[in-house]
Amino acid sequence: QVQLVESGGGLVQPGGSLRLSCTVSGTIFYNVAMGWYSQAPGKQREWVAGISRRGETNYSDSVKGRFTISRDNAKNTLYLQMNSLKPEDTGVYYCNLATAAGKGPGFGPWGQGTQVTVSS
């Protein structure tokens, strides 16, 4: 079974930066597209960014130009570099295997996520 473990979240002031990591096991990482998803309290989980197995990246309009998704296949790790953070970015961030070359919903098991809080 695929295992996904997110880390790197925390409390940051508006305009600050965080780098999230997602370690993946139980699959051939370099052969799967991946995505990052966020969920605010009382809200449904939404797609943030995705990366294909070839390294093609896509972003939601709200984070485009501020976030960068990347992957290190040698380390079986997915990253999300988050710059110029805004309070609206607050939420629990999850990684997952993703359909549609990283643009679609996750189809693997959901982990616990990592909390990102942007507040002054």
Residue pairs with C-beta under 8 A, 6 or more apart in sequence:
1 26
1 109
2 24
2 25
2 26
2 27
2 97
2 108
2 109
3 24
3 25
3 26
3 109
3 111
4 22
4 23
4 24
4 94
4 95
4 96
4 108
4 109
4 110
4 111
5 22
5 23
5 111
5 112
6 20
6 21
6 22
6 93
6 94
6 95
6 111
6 112
6 113
6 114
7 20
7 21
7 22
7 23
7 114
8 18
8 19
8 20
8 21
8 114
9 18
9 20
9 92
9 93
9 113
9 114
9 115
9 116
9 117
10 18
10 115
10 116
10 117
11 117
11 119
12 18
12 85
12 116
12 117
12 118
13 85
13 118
13 119
13 120
14 85
14 86
14 87
14 118
14 119
14 120
15 84
15 85
16 85
16 118
17 81
17 82
17 83
17 84
17 85
18 82
18 85
18 116
19 79
19 80
19 81
19 82
20 36
20 79
20 80
20 82
20 93
20 95
20 114
20 116
21 77
21 78
21 79
22 34
22 36
22 77
22 78
22 79
22 80
22 95
22 111
23 75
23 76
23 77
24 32
24 34
24 76
24 77
24 78
24 95
25 76
27 97
27 108
29 71
29 73
29 76
30 53
30 73
31 53
32 53
32 97
33 50
33 51
33 52
33 53
33 97
33 98
33 99
33 100
33 101
33 102
34 50
34 51
34 69
34 71
34 78
34 95
34 96
34 97
34 98
34 102
35 47
35 48
35 49
35 50
35 51
35 95
35 96
35 97
35 98
35 102
35 103
35 104
35 105
35 106
36 47
36 48
36 49
36 50
36 69
36 78
36 80
36 93
36 94
36 95
37 45
37 46
37 47
37 48
37 93
37 94
37 95
37 96
37 106
38 45
38 46
38 48
38 89
38 91
38 92
38 93
38 94
38 116
39 45
39 46
39 91
39 92
39 94
39 113
40 90
40 91
40 92
41 91
43 91
45 94
46 60
47 60
47 103
47 104
47 105
48 59
48 60
48 63
48 67
48 80
48 93
49 57
49 58
49 59
49 60
49 63
49 67
49 69
49 80
49 102
50 57
50 58
50 69
50 98
50 100
50 101
50 102
50 103
50 104
51 57
51 58
51 69
51 70
51 71
51 78
51 102
52 101
52 102
53 101
54 101
55 71
56 101
56 102
57 68
57 69
57 70
57 102
58 101
58 102
58 103
59 67
59 69
62 88
63 82
63 89
66 82
66 83
66 84
66 85
67 80
67 81
67 82
67 83
68 79
68 80
68 81
68 83
69 78
69 79
69 80
69 81
69 102
70 78
70 79
70 81
71 77
71 78
71 79
72 79
78 95
80 93
80 95
82 89
82 116
85 116
85 118
86 118
87 118
87 119
88 118
89 116
89 118
90 116
90 117
90 118
90 119
91 115
91 116
92 113
92 114
92 115
92 116
93 113
93 114
93 115
93 116
94 106
94 110
94 111
94 113
95 106
95 111
96 106
96 107
96 108
96 110
97 106
97 107
97 108
98 104
98 105
98 106
98 107
99 105
99 107
